[in-house]
Amino acid sequence: MIKKDLKVINKQGIHARPAGLISRTASQFESEIKLIKEGYEVNAKSIMGLLTLAAACGSVITATACGKDEKDAIEALEKIFAAGFDE
């Protein structure tokens, strides 16, 4: 299992569009991918779950991935978080 802290840097936080981007990205991998904020854990492949995180700008999210492509999954999530979800 790989863990990585990711910071939400876009002004509006994780709303519908970023949640869709995270979900689509996570769904490309076989690994089980979870995002955790303040002890609340959701499946990164679930748009509705991601929206329940209520992750505003500045929030730190812990991403975990477990599976044969876990390293690639975490790297892909790092890229989209670092890009501010292209907003």
VOMAR-944437 format. One record per residue: x, y, z of N, C-alpha, C, O in turn. Coordinates in steps of 0.05 Angstrom, whole numbers, plus 5000, padded with zeros to 4 digits. Example, Ala and Ser with C-alpha at 12.3 -4.5 7.8 and 13.67 -1.06 7.14 Angstrom:
<lumlums>
526448865156524649105156526449345156528549345169 525749555142527349795143525850015157526850235161 
</lumlums>
This chain:
<lumlums>
501749765000500050005000501850255000503850265013 500950444985502350704983500450924994498050924989 501651105010500151335020501551595012503951605011 499951795006501052044997499152275005496752255000 500152485018498452715024498352895000500452964988 495952984993495553154970493953404980492153384996 494753634970493453884978491653984956492353994933 489254064964487354184945488154474941488054634960 488954544917489954824912488054994895488455234893 486054874882484255044867482355194885481755094907 481455434877479955614895477255494904476455554927 475955334888473255234895473354954909471254854916 475654844912475854584925474754354907474554384883 474154134920473153904904470153934902468653854920 469254034879466454044872465953844850467553664845 463653864836462953654817464953594795465553364790 466053804782467953754760470553624770471353424758 471853724791474253584801473653304811475253124808 471253264823470552994833470352804809471152574811 469252894787469052734763471752664752472252444743 473552864752476252824742477752624760479152444750 477552654786478852464804477752184800479251984798 475052154798473751894794474651764768475251524768 474651914747475451804720478351714721479051504710 480051874734482951804736483251554752484651374744 481951544776482251314793481151054780482150834784 479051084764477750854752479450724730478850504721 481550854722483350744702485250534713486550394699 485250504740487050324754485550104768483350134777 486849874769485649644783485849664813484149554827 487749814823488249834851485749954866484250094854 485549884891483550014908484650274917486850284929 483250494911484250764917482250904936479850914930 483251004958481651144977482751424982485151464980 480951614987481851884995480751925024478451865029 482452035041481752065069482152365077484252475072 480052475089480252755100479252745128476952675133 480952825147480252835175478852585185476852595199 479952355177478952095186476651985170475851755174 475452135152473252045136474351935110475752085095 473751685103474951545080472851495059470651395065 473551545034471751495012473251354989475651364987 471751214973472751084949473251294928471451454921 475751314918476451524899475051484872475151664855 473851254867472451194842469551284843468051254824 468651384866465851464870465551764871466551894890 464251884851463852174850462352264875463052464888 460252124882458652204905460252194931460052364948 461851984934463551964957465552194959465952304980 466652264936468652484936467352754944468552914958 464852794935463453044942462953064972462853284983 462552834985462052835014464452915031464252965054 466852915018469253005033469053305040470353385060 467553455025467453745029470253865032470854015051 471853805012474653895012474954164999474854194975 475354365016475754645006478654694999480354525004 479154924988481855004981483554995006482755105027 485854875005487654855027487454595043489154535059 485354445037484954185051487253995043488153995020 488053825062490053625057488553355057487253275077 488853215035487552955031489652735030491652775017 489252525045491152295043490052095023487751995026 491552035003490851844982492251574989494651574995 490851354988492051094991491250924967489050944957 493150764959492650574937493850304944496050284955 492350094938493249824944492649654920490349614913 494749544908494349374884496749374867498749504873 496649234844498949204828499849454813502149484805 497949644809498649894796498450134815497950354806 498950084841498550284861500350524857499550754862 502850484849504750704845503850884823503851134826 502950774801501950934778499451084785499051314777 497750964801495251084810495751334827494651544822 497551314846498251534863499551764847498951994851 501351684828502651894812500552044795500852284791 498551904784496552024768494852224784494252444775 494252144809492752324827494452564835493352794836 496952524840498752744846498752954824498653194830 498852864799498853044776496353224775496553464771 494053094778491553254776491153444800490153664796 492053364824491853544847493853774843493154004848 496253714834498353924830497454124808498254364809 495854034789494954204767492454364775491354514759 491554334800489154474809486654384794484854544790 486654134785484454024769483954174744481654184734 486054304733485954464708483854684710482654754689 483554804733481755034735483255294736481955504737 
</lumlums>
